[in-house]
Amino acid sequence: MPFILANEDAGLSPDTTAASIDSYVPAGGQLAIEWIRLSDVHPLAMVKLAGPYTHPDGLRPIEKGAIRYLKPSRFTIPAEAWIQSQPSLDPAPSRTEPSAGTAGQSRLPAEVSALNHYYEGCRLDAYPDPRTGGQPITIGWGSTFYKDSSPIKLGDRITQAQADDLYEFNCYNKFWKVLESSIPAWQQLSTKQKAALCSFAYNQGAGFYGGSGHATISRNLRDRDWRAVPGSLMMYRNPGENVEVGLGRRRRAEGLVWIGMDPKPACQQAEQEIHTAADCERYEQLLKANPPAIAPAAQGSSTTPTAGTAANPLNIWVPQPGLNDFTIPVNHYTQVDNSGGRGYRECFKTVCTMLADYLTHGKLSEQRQQRGLAEPEDAYQSLMDGDTTDASVHVRALKRLGIEAYFTTSASIPDVEASLNAGIPVPIGVKYKAHLPGGGGHWVLVNGRGPKGWDVLCPYGIRDGASDAWIQIFQTESDAKADQFSLALLRAIFTDLGPENGYAILVTAVDGVATGVGRGM
């Protein structure tokens, strides 16, 4: 473990800009590093910390393994610390001229630019930061500095070609390569997971891992707690500031891409789901309480079928074959607060709203926003042509959204699990008794499975076992929390009339694309 000695006060920065310096080594101070190598930005080098470091005036340490930029000319550096050639006096690269050998050819996965370009936009005239109204001044696709690390200044103007090239250079050299060197198990992540983190870094800073204010996401990545990442991403949205909703949408989209969705539908779904600061908070809590299941990727391959391909044409999350513990990321809606004061009897409507909003990537949420409705259930209600307790009404309403489904009273536990394995949630009826007027009972949405049974989103509350009592009744979506029904409970309230006598709605196709769920189960 080599040490480098500061010859003068020397800054440490998570990226290549002086404005981002978050620590320093005082003259005569030592810094323990694992290695040092030249960066692509003259005259800076990159170091990887061999242990936590706190500068003399600091309160929070930079974590072990963090990457920082520094000027090697300010340090005495032993030769063995270098993993590449030592510094030369070659001139710095041009500020805007296209990089040799890279014109028209990106070294970044397409998913990275799809996310960054969607949220950054491109402006050829320099403009102030939307959050501060001042620094950092930005240009092009969210660039805040040129290739030579000089800052953007108001009055600067570049061409589209220069904007594209500057983005490619900065994003690859100053973000992607930093993440590649600092994120544990980087090579085990899928391309989409890497893209989600690169988008996050492009907004939050290349040195976020192990840096001040990013302890939660750093812990998730260090501990390989992949399921926690989408919920943790939602934390970093600057709550209470004018940028909260925009950042909340970006964090939600990054989380959807993390679990396997293509960037374009992920961004569209985030736009449809998040309209207020309260929506941001709700999604943070929902994702933390009900995290989508993500298996660690093997050798850099995707953890789920790529959305939009022949393997997954519906652009939805699909569990890996053989995965027995997973949760499909469905939004949890509640019935008691439904419009019209009749929510107490509208479990079936709310459950079908959850199903439809998920399979259509938030179409009902979008209609709610466009039409000024109170809830997504109101948009779904406009598609119904009868009473909420009539299953045929819901089959027709779903069909009007492009969802082919059928109602069955002969569903089994394997039937529901076959649908879950195809990535399709299942509305089921529980405590239905044929001898009761109207069939009786209650509807919930099954959206996952695990060793103890099924993951369930109940629109009414938390059930007290097989009884008709309730431990908690949800008054609004902010109260909602996922439940789990054991196999013993399912046999008592779902297949209580026989192993193939369960009530369910099974989806066979969406917009003409087969789900893999058969008819007549």
C-alpha positions as CSV (number, residue, x, y, z in Angstrom):
1,M,0.0,0.0,0.0
2,P,1.9,3.1,-1.2
3,F,1.7,6.5,0.4
4,I,2.0,9.8,-1.6
5,L,3.3,12.9,0.2
6,A,1.8,16.4,-0.5
7,N,4.4,19.0,-1.2
8,E,1.8,21.7,-0.9
9,D,-1.9,21.9,-0.1
10,A,-3.4,19.7,-2.8
11,G,-7.1,19.3,-3.6
12,L,-9.0,16.0,-4.2
13,S,-12.0,16.1,-6.5
14,P,-14.6,13.4,-7.5
15,D,-14.4,14.7,-11.1
16,T,-12.0,16.8,-13.2
17,T,-13.3,20.2,-12.2
18,A,-11.8,22.4,-9.5
19,A,-15.3,23.4,-8.4
20,S,-16.0,19.9,-7.3
21,I,-13.1,19.6,-4.9
22,D,-14.5,17.9,-1.7
23,S,-11.3,17.3,0.3
24,Y,-7.6,18.2,0.3
25,V,-4.2,16.9,1.6
26,P,-2.3,19.6,3.6
27,A,1.3,20.3,2.8
28,G,3.4,17.5,4.5
29,G,0.4,15.2,4.7
30,Q,0.3,11.6,3.4
31,L,-2.4,9.8,1.5
32,A,-2.7,6.0,1.4
33,I,-3.6,4.8,-2.1
34,E,-4.0,1.5,-3.9
35,W,-2.7,3.0,-7.2
36,I,-2.4,6.2,-9.3
37,R,-2.6,6.5,-13.0
38,L,-2.9,9.3,-15.5
39,S,-6.4,10.5,-16.4
40,D,-7.4,11.6,-19.9
41,V,-7.5,15.2,-18.7
42,H,-4.1,16.9,-18.6
43,P,-2.5,17.5,-16.1
44,L,-4.6,15.4,-13.7
45,A,-4.2,11.8,-12.3
46,M,-6.7,9.4,-10.7
47,V,-6.0,7.7,-7.4
48,K,-7.9,4.9,-5.6
49,L,-7.9,5.4,-1.8
50,A,-6.5,2.5,0.2
51,G,-8.4,3.5,3.3
52,P,-10.9,6.1,4.5
53,Y,-9.5,9.7,4.5
54,T,-10.7,12.8,6.3
55,H,-8.9,16.1,5.7
56,P,-8.0,18.2,8.8
57,D,-11.1,20.3,8.6
58,G,-13.5,17.6,7.5
59,L,-16.3,15.8,9.3
60,R,-17.1,13.0,7.0
61,P,-14.4,10.6,5.6
62,I,-14.1,9.7,2.0
63,E,-14.6,5.9,2.0
64,K,-12.0,3.3,1.2
65,G,-12.0,2.5,-2.5
66,A,-13.2,5.9,-3.6
67,I,-11.7,7.5,-6.8
68,R,-10.4,11.0,-6.7
69,Y,-8.6,13.3,-9.1
70,L,-5.5,15.3,-8.2
71,K,-2.5,17.1,-9.7
72,P,0.5,14.8,-9.4
73,S,2.9,17.7,-9.6
74,R,1.8,18.7,-6.1
75,F,2.9,15.3,-4.6
76,T,5.9,13.1,-4.1
77,I,4.9,9.8,-5.6
78,P,6.9,6.6,-5.4
79,A,7.4,4.9,-8.8
80,E,5.8,1.7,-7.7
81,A,2.5,3.5,-7.1
82,W,2.0,4.2,-10.8
83,I,0.0,1.6,-12.8
84,Q,0.6,3.5,-16.1
85,S,3.3,5.8,-17.3
86,Q,4.3,8.7,-15.2
87,P,3.2,12.3,-16.2
88,S,4.5,13.9,-19.4
89,L,4.4,17.4,-20.5
90,D,2.2,16.7,-23.5
91,P,-0.2,19.6,-24.3
92,A,-3.8,19.4,-23.1
93,P,-6.4,18.2,-25.6
94,S,-8.5,20.8,-27.5
95,R,-11.5,22.2,-25.8
96,T,-14.0,21.3,-28.5
97,E,-12.4,19.6,-31.6
98,P,-13.6,16.0,-32.2
99,S,-11.4,13.4,-30.6
100,A,-9.3,11.5,-33.1
101,G,-10.6,8.0,-33.9
102,T,-14.0,8.5,-32.2
103,A,-16.0,10.6,-34.7
104,G,-19.3,8.8,-35.3
105,Q,-18.4,5.9,-33.0
106,S,-19.4,5.9,-29.4
107,R,-17.6,3.9,-26.7
108,L,-20.7,4.2,-24.5
109,P,-23.7,1.8,-24.5
110,A,-26.7,3.4,-26.2
111,E,-28.7,3.2,-23.0
112,V,-26.4,5.7,-21.3
113,S,-27.0,8.5,-23.9
114,A,-30.7,7.6,-24.1
115,L,-31.1,8.4,-20.4
116,N,-28.7,11.4,-20.2
117,H,-30.0,13.0,-23.4
118,Y,-33.6,12.7,-22.3
119,Y,-33.0,14.5,-19.0
120,E,-30.2,16.9,-20.0
121,G,-31.5,18.1,-23.3
122,C,-29.1,19.9,-25.6
123,R,-28.5,23.7,-25.7
124,L,-25.8,25.2,-27.8
125,D,-25.6,28.4,-25.9
126,A,-24.2,28.3,-22.3
127,Y,-26.8,28.7,-19.6
128,P,-26.9,28.9,-15.8
129,D,-27.7,25.9,-13.6
130,P,-31.5,25.5,-13.1
131,R,-31.1,24.7,-9.4
132,T,-28.7,27.6,-8.4
133,G,-29.5,30.1,-11.1
134,G,-25.7,30.4,-11.5
135,Q,-22.8,28.0,-11.3
136,P,-22.1,25.6,-12.8
137,I,-22.6,27.1,-16.2
138,T,-23.7,24.4,-18.6
139,I,-23.6,23.8,-22.4
140,G,-24.5,21.1,-24.9
141,W,-25.8,17.8,-23.3
142,G,-25.3,19.0,-19.7
143,S,-21.5,19.6,-20.0
144,T,-20.1,21.9,-17.3
145,F,-16.5,21.8,-18.5
146,Y,-14.5,21.4,-21.7
147,K,-12.1,18.6,-22.5
148,D,-9.2,20.5,-21.0
149,S,-11.2,20.9,-17.7
150,S,-11.7,24.6,-18.2
151,P,-15.2,25.7,-17.1
152,I,-18.0,26.7,-19.4
153,K,-18.8,30.5,-19.3
154,L,-21.9,32.4,-20.1
155,G,-21.6,33.7,-23.6
156,D,-20.0,30.5,-24.9
157,R,-21.6,28.9,-28.0
158,I,-20.8,25.6,-29.7
159,T,-22.1,23.6,-32.7
160,Q,-24.2,20.5,-32.5
161,A,-21.2,18.4,-33.6
162,Q,-19.1,19.9,-30.8
163,A,-21.9,19.3,-28.3
164,D,-22.1,15.6,-29.3
165,D,-18.4,15.2,-29.2
166,L,-17.9,17.0,-25.9
167,Y,-20.6,14.9,-24.3
168,E,-19.1,11.7,-25.6
169,F,-15.6,12.7,-24.3
170,N,-16.7,13.8,-20.9
171,C,-19.2,11.1,-20.2
172,Y,-16.9,8.3,-21.2
173,N,-13.6,9.6,-19.8
174,K,-14.8,11.5,-16.7
175,F,-17.8,9.4,-15.7
176,W,-17.9,5.9,-17.2
177,K,-14.2,5.2,-16.6
178,V,-14.4,6.5,-13.1
179,L,-17.3,4.2,-12.3
180,E,-15.5,1.3,-14.0
181,S,-12.6,1.9,-11.6
182,S,-14.6,2.5,-8.4
183,I,-17.9,0.5,-8.3
184,P,-17.5,-3.0,-6.8
185,A,-18.6,-5.8,-9.1
186,W,-18.9,-3.4,-12.1
187,Q,-18.2,-6.2,-14.6
188,Q,-20.9,-8.3,-13.1
189,L,-23.6,-5.6,-13.7
190,S,-25.8,-5.7,-16.8
191,T,-25.4,-3.0,-19.4
192,K,-28.6,-1.4,-18.3
193,Q,-27.5,-1.4,-14.6
194,K,-24.3,0.3,-15.7
195,A,-26.3,2.8,-17.7
196,A,-28.5,3.7,-14.8
197,L,-25.5,4.3,-12.6
198,C,-23.8,6.4,-15.3
199,S,-26.9,8.6,-15.6
200,F,-27.0,9.0,-11.8
201,A,-23.3,9.9,-11.8
202,Y,-23.7,12.4,-14.7
203,N,-26.2,14.2,-12.5
204,Q,-24.7,13.6,-9.0
205,G,-21.0,13.5,-9.7
206,A,-18.5,10.8,-10.9
207,G,-17.1,10.3,-7.5
208,F,-20.5,9.7,-5.7
209,Y,-19.4,6.2,-4.6
210,G,-18.0,6.5,-1.1
211,G,-18.5,10.3,-1.3
212,S,-20.1,12.6,1.2
213,G,-23.9,12.5,1.1
214,H,-24.1,9.1,-0.8
215,A,-23.7,6.6,2.0
216,T,-26.9,4.7,1.2
217,I,-26.4,4.0,-2.5
218,S,-22.7,3.3,-1.8
219,R,-23.7,0.8,0.8
220,N,-26.1,-0.9,-1.6
221,L,-23.4,-1.2,-4.2
222,R,-20.7,-2.3,-1.8
223,D,-23.0,-5.0,-0.3
224,R,-24.4,-6.0,-3.7
225,D,-27.9,-5.3,-2.4
226,W,-29.2,-4.9,-5.9
227,R,-32.9,-5.0,-4.9
228,A,-32.5,-1.9,-2.7
229,V,-31.0,0.3,-5.5
230,P,-34.2,1.6,-7.1
231,G,-35.5,2.8,-3.7
232,S,-32.2,4.3,-2.7
233,L,-31.9,6.2,-6.0
234,M,-35.1,8.0,-5.2
235,M,-33.5,9.6,-2.1
236,Y,-31.2,11.7,-4.3
237,R,-33.7,14.3,-5.6
238,N,-33.0,17.4,-3.6
239,P,-36.2,17.3,-1.5
240,G,-37.9,20.7,-1.0
241,E,-36.0,22.4,-3.9
242,N,-37.4,23.5,-7.3
243,V,-35.7,20.6,-9.1
244,E,-37.2,17.9,-6.9
245,V,-39.9,16.6,-9.3
246,G,-37.6,16.6,-12.3
247,L,-34.9,14.7,-10.3
248,G,-37.5,12.4,-8.9
249,R,-38.6,11.4,-12.4
250,R,-35.0,10.9,-13.4
251,R,-34.3,8.7,-10.4
252,R,-37.5,6.7,-11.0
253,A,-36.4,6.1,-14.7
254,E,-32.9,5.1,-13.6
255,G,-34.5,2.6,-11.2
256,L,-36.7,1.1,-14.0
257,V,-33.7,0.8,-16.3
258,W,-31.8,-0.9,-13.4
259,I,-34.4,-3.6,-13.3
260,G,-34.3,-4.2,-17.0
261,M,-36.6,-1.7,-18.8
262,D,-35.5,0.1,-21.9
263,P,-34.7,3.8,-21.3
264,K,-37.4,5.3,-23.5
265,P,-40.4,3.6,-21.9
266,A,-38.8,4.0,-18.5
267,C,-38.6,7.7,-18.9
268,Q,-42.1,7.9,-20.2
269,Q,-43.4,5.8,-17.3
270,A,-41.6,8.1,-14.8
271,E,-43.2,11.2,-16.4
272,Q,-46.6,9.6,-16.0
273,E,-46.1,8.5,-12.4
274,I,-44.4,11.5,-10.8
275,H,-46.1,14.9,-10.9
276,T,-45.5,16.3,-7.4
277,A,-43.0,16.2,-4.5
278,A,-45.5,13.9,-2.7
279,D,-45.3,11.5,-5.6
280,C,-41.5,11.4,-5.2
281,E,-41.8,10.6,-1.5
282,R,-44.5,8.0,-2.1
283,Y,-42.4,6.1,-4.7
284,E,-39.3,6.2,-2.5
285,Q,-41.2,4.6,0.3
286,L,-43.0,2.1,-2.0
287,L,-39.8,1.0,-3.6
288,K,-38.1,0.6,-0.2
289,A,-41.0,-1.3,1.3
290,N,-41.5,-3.4,-1.8
291,P,-38.2,-3.6,-3.7
292,P,-38.2,-5.3,-7.1
293,A,-36.2,-8.5,-7.1
294,I,-32.9,-8.3,-8.9
295,A,-30.5,-11.2,-9.1
296,P,-26.8,-10.3,-9.4
297,A,-25.7,-10.4,-13.0
298,A,-23.3,-13.1,-14.1
299,Q,-20.2,-12.0,-16.1
300,G,-21.8,-8.8,-17.2
301,S,-24.9,-10.3,-18.8
302,S,-28.4,-8.9,-18.2
303,T,-30.3,-10.1,-15.2
304,T,-33.6,-10.1,-17.1
305,P,-34.7,-10.4,-20.7
306,T,-34.1,-7.1,-22.5
307,A,-37.3,-5.2,-22.8
308,G,-38.5,-4.7,-26.4
309,T,-36.7,-7.8,-27.8
310,A,-38.2,-11.1,-28.9
311,A,-37.5,-12.5,-25.4
312,N,-39.5,-9.7,-23.8
313,P,-41.6,-7.8,-26.4
314,L,-43.9,-6.2,-23.8
315,N,-41.2,-3.9,-22.3
316,I,-41.9,-5.3,-18.8
317,W,-39.7,-6.8,-16.1
318,V,-39.5,-10.6,-16.4
319,P,-37.8,-12.8,-13.8
320,Q,-35.0,-15.0,-14.8
321,P,-36.0,-18.6,-15.5
322,G,-35.7,-20.6,-12.2
323,L,-35.8,-17.5,-10.0
324,N,-38.2,-18.3,-7.1
325,D,-38.0,-15.1,-5.1
326,F,-39.0,-12.0,-6.9
327,T,-41.4,-9.0,-6.9
328,I,-42.9,-7.4,-10.0
329,P,-42.7,-3.6,-9.5
330,V,-46.4,-2.7,-9.6
331,N,-47.7,0.6,-8.1
332,H,-49.9,0.0,-5.0
333,Y,-53.2,1.8,-5.1
334,T,-55.9,1.8,-2.4
335,Q,-59.7,1.6,-2.6
336,V,-61.0,3.5,0.5
337,D,-60.0,6.9,-1.0
338,N,-61.6,6.2,-4.4
339,S,-63.8,9.1,-5.8
340,G,-67.5,8.9,-5.2
341,G,-67.5,7.6,-1.6
342,R,-68.0,4.0,-2.6
343,G,-64.4,2.8,-2.3
344,Y,-65.4,0.3,0.4
345,R,-66.9,-1.9,-2.3
346,E,-64.4,-1.2,-5.1
347,C,-61.6,-3.6,-4.4
348,F,-62.0,-5.3,-7.9
349,K,-61.8,-1.9,-9.7
350,T,-58.7,-0.8,-7.8
351,V,-56.9,-4.2,-8.3
352,C,-57.7,-4.1,-12.1
353,T,-56.4,-0.4,-12.2
354,M,-53.1,-1.6,-10.7
355,L,-52.8,-4.4,-13.2
356,A,-53.8,-2.2,-16.2
357,D,-51.5,0.8,-15.2
358,Y,-48.6,-1.6,-14.9
359,L,-49.1,-3.4,-18.2
360,T,-49.7,-0.1,-20.2
361,H,-46.7,1.6,-18.6
362,G,-48.8,4.2,-16.7
363,K,-51.4,5.0,-19.3
364,L,-54.1,5.4,-16.6
365,S,-51.8,7.6,-14.6
366,E,-51.2,9.7,-17.7
367,Q,-54.9,10.1,-18.4
368,R,-55.5,11.1,-14.8
369,Q,-53.0,13.9,-15.2
370,Q,-54.2,15.0,-18.7
371,R,-57.9,15.0,-17.6
372,G,-57.4,16.5,-14.2
373,L,-58.8,13.4,-12.4
374,A,-58.2,12.6,-8.8
375,E,-56.9,9.1,-9.2
376,P,-55.9,6.5,-11.8
377,E,-59.1,4.6,-10.8
378,D,-61.1,7.4,-12.2
379,A,-59.6,6.9,-15.6
380,Y,-60.2,3.2,-15.4
381,Q,-63.8,3.8,-14.2
382,S,-64.5,5.6,-17.5
383,L,-63.8,2.3,-19.3
384,M,-66.3,0.3,-17.2
385,D,-69.8,-0.4,-18.5
386,G,-71.3,-2.0,-15.4
387,D,-71.0,-2.7,-11.7
388,T,-67.5,-3.1,-10.1
389,T,-68.4,-6.6,-8.7
390,D,-69.1,-8.0,-12.2
391,A,-66.0,-9.7,-13.6
392,S,-67.2,-9.4,-17.2
393,V,-67.2,-5.6,-16.8
394,H,-63.5,-5.7,-16.0
395,V,-62.6,-8.1,-18.8
396,R,-64.2,-5.6,-21.2
397,A,-62.6,-2.6,-19.6
398,L,-59.1,-4.2,-19.8
399,K,-59.8,-5.0,-23.5
400,R,-60.4,-1.3,-24.2
401,L,-56.9,-0.7,-23.0
402,G,-55.5,-3.4,-25.3
403,I,-55.3,-6.1,-22.6
404,E,-56.8,-9.5,-23.5
405,A,-57.8,-11.3,-20.3
406,Y,-60.4,-13.8,-19.1
407,F,-62.1,-14.5,-15.8
408,T,-61.9,-18.0,-14.3
409,T,-63.3,-19.8,-11.3
410,S,-61.0,-22.8,-11.8
411,A,-57.6,-21.2,-11.2
412,S,-54.9,-23.1,-9.3
413,I,-51.8,-22.1,-7.4
414,P,-49.6,-23.3,-10.4
415,D,-51.7,-21.3,-12.8
416,V,-51.0,-18.1,-10.9
417,E,-47.3,-18.9,-10.6
418,A,-47.1,-19.6,-14.3
419,S,-48.4,-16.0,-15.0
420,L,-46.0,-14.5,-12.4
421,N,-43.1,-16.4,-14.1
422,A,-44.1,-14.6,-17.3
423,G,-43.9,-11.2,-15.5
424,I,-47.7,-10.8,-15.4
425,P,-49.4,-9.9,-12.1
426,V,-52.6,-11.7,-11.3
427,P,-55.8,-10.4,-9.7
428,I,-57.3,-13.1,-7.5
429,G,-60.5,-13.4,-5.4
430,V,-60.1,-14.5,-1.8
431,K,-62.8,-15.8,0.6
432,Y,-65.2,-16.3,-2.4
433,K,-68.0,-18.7,-1.5
434,A,-70.5,-19.8,-4.2
435,H,-73.4,-20.1,-1.7
436,L,-73.1,-16.4,-0.7
437,P,-75.1,-13.8,-2.5
438,G,-73.0,-12.3,-5.3
439,G,-70.2,-14.7,-4.5
440,G,-68.9,-12.6,-1.6
441,G,-65.2,-12.2,-1.0
442,H,-62.4,-9.7,-1.8
443,W,-59.9,-9.0,-4.6
444,V,-56.1,-8.5,-4.3
445,L,-53.3,-8.4,-6.8
446,V,-50.5,-11.0,-6.7
447,N,-47.2,-9.5,-7.9
448,G,-44.5,-11.8,-6.7
449,R,-43.4,-15.0,-5.0
450,G,-41.0,-16.2,-2.4
451,P,-40.1,-19.1,-0.1
452,K,-43.0,-18.2,2.2
453,G,-45.7,-17.7,-0.4
454,W,-47.0,-14.9,-2.6
455,D,-46.3,-11.2,-2.6
456,V,-49.7,-9.4,-2.5
457,L,-50.9,-5.9,-3.0
458,C,-54.2,-5.6,-1.2
459,P,-56.2,-2.4,-1.9
460,Y,-57.9,-2.4,1.4
461,G,-55.4,-3.2,4.1
462,I,-53.4,-5.9,5.9
463,R,-55.5,-9.0,6.5
464,D,-55.5,-10.9,9.8
465,G,-54.9,-14.4,8.4
466,A,-57.9,-16.3,7.2
467,S,-60.4,-14.3,9.2
468,D,-62.4,-11.4,7.9
469,A,-60.7,-9.1,10.4
470,W,-58.0,-6.5,9.4
471,I,-54.8,-5.5,11.2
472,Q,-54.7,-2.2,9.3
473,I,-57.0,-0.5,6.8
474,F,-55.3,1.8,4.2
475,Q,-56.9,5.2,4.1
476,T,-54.7,6.5,1.3
477,E,-51.8,5.3,-0.9
478,S,-49.3,6.7,1.6
479,D,-50.5,4.0,4.1
480,A,-50.2,1.2,1.5
481,K,-47.7,-1.6,2.2
482,A,-47.2,-5.0,0.6
483,D,-48.3,-8.2,2.3
484,Q,-47.4,-11.8,1.9
485,F,-49.8,-14.7,1.8
486,S,-48.4,-18.1,2.9
487,L,-49.3,-21.2,0.9
488,A,-51.3,-22.4,3.9
489,L,-53.3,-19.1,3.9
490,L,-53.8,-19.4,0.1
491,R,-55.3,-22.9,0.5
492,A,-57.6,-21.4,3.2
493,I,-58.9,-18.4,1.3
494,F,-58.0,-18.9,-2.5
495,T,-58.3,-22.6,-3.3
496,D,-60.6,-23.3,-0.3
497,L,-63.2,-24.9,-2.6
498,G,-60.7,-27.1,-4.2
499,P,-57.1,-27.0,-5.7
500,E,-58.5,-25.8,-9.1
501,N,-61.4,-23.6,-8.0
502,G,-59.7,-20.2,-7.4
503,Y,-61.2,-17.0,-8.8
504,A,-58.7,-15.0,-11.0
505,I,-58.2,-12.7,-14.0
506,L,-55.5,-14.1,-16.3
507,V,-53.9,-11.9,-19.0
508,T,-53.2,-13.6,-22.4
509,A,-52.0,-10.7,-24.5
510,V,-51.2,-7.0,-24.5
511,D,-51.6,-4.9,-27.7
512,G,-51.8,-8.2,-29.6
513,V,-48.5,-9.5,-28.1
514,A,-49.0,-12.8,-26.3
515,T,-47.9,-12.9,-22.7
516,G,-47.2,-16.6,-22.6
517,V,-50.2,-17.2,-20.3
518,G,-52.5,-19.8,-21.7
519,R,-56.3,-19.6,-22.0
520,G,-58.4,-22.1,-20.1
521,M,-56.1,-22.6,-17.1
